[in-house]
Amino acid sequence: MSLRSAMSRSVIKKYNLETKRKMFLIFVVVIVAVVLFLICSFIVLFWRSADADLLLLFKEKFGRGPESLKGQVAWITGASSGIGEYIAYELARAGCRLILSARRRDELERVRSACLREAAGQLTADDILVQVLDVQDFESHKSLVIKVLEHFTKIDILINNAGCSQRAKWMDIELDVDRTLFEINVLGPVSLSQVVLPHMMKRNRGTIVIVSSMVGKLGLPHSRSYNGTKSAVQAYFECLRTEVADNNISITIACPGPTFSNLFLHAATSKHNEKLGRAMSRTEKRMTTDLCAHYIVTALANKLYEVWIAQQPWLAILYIQQYIPDLGRCSCLITQSSKKLPDLLRCNF
């Protein structure tokens, strides 16, 4: 009788153990299903509404805001229009002292006056310095840095935004066009940064921002010179990042997608010294310039390494290109070549 009781208890114990295991397994499956559902829901919502990469969106909501840069001295090239102009407004509202550089003094003076209004009393006329700059005039860069340091005594932030776009078929482009764009988009930022860096290294602090483009990561058609220079400038400054990390100098590379600006007015074509001269239509699918500038300044404030700023479908294509390269190339080719898609989706950066 005692043997039967022992066997019964053993069977009951085994049954209870199996039941607990099944319940635990069901619990795990339910938890995993819920997590997967939440992740999938988030991804769907993200892809539908996102206009920047996930980390940048997180930092924009929960990280440091532009106001954390108050009091710092920021030098912006290409500040007379487009993204550079709106970066200046964003930093003025944050209370940064500014150096505005480009080739057109009259436009820089206009932006300077607007910055003083945007600053709402935080800045005086002496806090915004207009410094005419031609990024191709490499010999002038050292003397310009000396003038800036004489005025402000320091440079906390250098934003290399000046650049030139280009539109033409690969086979039609004269090599002089490639040379010119390489000087503007690559050697210009490299030269100016190389002159500013000793000052930052001496102070053991500083931030350099490169306003690149998504074409630096995607091989899009009809802009070989622009594609090539944006890929090159990113490689130059990725190299610099590895060398100045111990000097507390951060490098932020911003990759905007289609954004409203006057980029096409001054864009190169296939011939040397020829301009495209096309204005953007307000009906095109593009990010507003002020939002793009806000994201770039947010990336700067949070010292992010690389940020992607674009509306869909370009943001999704870039994610696919980054993590599933072969599929990404197919997606890009289909998007660019499809005759069913409007022109605004085909290489309009």
C-alpha positions, 0 to 999 in steps of 0.5 A: 500500500505504501508503495502504491501511495509513493508511486501515486505521489510520484505521478502527481509530482511529475504531472505538476512539474509538466504542467508548470513547464507548459504554463511557463512555456505558454507564458514565455510565448505570450510575452515574446508575442507581445514584444514582437507585436509592439516592435512591429507596431513601432516599426510600422509607425516609424516607417510611416512617419519618421523623417530622421534615424531612430537615435536622432529622433530619440535624442531630439525628444529626450536628449540635449536641446540646442539651448545646451550650446548657449555661449559657444562660438560656432563658425558656419560656412555656406551661411548665406542661404539654405541649410547653413542659413537656418542652422545660423537661426537655430544657433542664434535662438540657442544663444550661440555666438556666430561666425557667418561665412560664404562668398556673398557679403550682402546675403551674409549681412541679411542673415546676420540681421535675421539672427539678431532678431531670432536671438531675441536679445541674447546676442549683440552685434559684436556676437555675430561676425560676418567673414567672407570665405571662398572655400576654394581659396585654401591660402586664405583659410589660415588668415581667416582663422586668425581674424576669428580668434582675434575677435572671439578668442575661441572656436567651439564649433566648426560647421562645414556646410558650404558645398555644390551639387551637380546634375548630368549624365556620367559619360557627359561630365568634363573632368574639370567639373569633378576637380572643382566639386572636389575642391569645394566639397572635400578639400575646402572642409579639409583645409579649413578644419586642418587650420582650426584643429590646432586651436581645438586640440590646444583647448582639448575640446571642440566639435566639427560638423560635416553637412554631407548628403545621403548620396554619400551613402547611396550611388544615385544617377546623374550626379557622379561628382556630387556622389563622389565628393560626399562619399570622400568627405565622409571618409576624410572625417571618419579618419579624423574621428579616429585621430582626435578622440583623445583630444575630446574633439567630436565629429558629427556627419549629417546626411540630409536627403531632399531638402528645400534650398537653392541647391539647384540654382548653383549646381554644376552640370556636365561642363566646367563653370556652367550652372544648372540654374533651376529653382525648386518647386514648393510642391516637391516632396522635400523636408523644410529647411528649418526642420533639417537645420533643427535636426543637425543642431540636435545632432551637434548638441548630442555629439552624434557620430552620423545622422540621417535626415530624410522623409520616406521612402529615402530613409527606409532605403538608406536603412536597407542599404546599410543593413542589407546592402544587396537589397538596398541597391535593388530598392534604390535602382527600382526607385530611381528607374521606375517610370511610374514614380514622379521625377521628384523621387528620382535623384532630387537631392 
